[in-house]
Amino acid sequence: MTTTLENLELLDEPILIDGLTWREFKVVEQLLDSPGIRLSFLDGI
């Protein structure tokens, strides 16, 4: 299943993205700046 930004808010389960650096996470965080979306970063996941 491919998730796009348009249907991201319809998901009811977490998405894990492995192997991100902190800098990459901050870029994703800015792209997904939307009410109801929470992001966490722990050890590259």
KAMO-V132977 format. One record per helix or strand. SS is the DSSP state (H for helix, E for strand). FROM is the first residue (numbers start at 1). TO is the last residue. Records with the same first field share a line. If there is no record, write none. Layout:
BEGIN
SS->FROM-TO ; FROM-TO
END
This chain:
BEGIN
H->8-10 ; 22-31
END
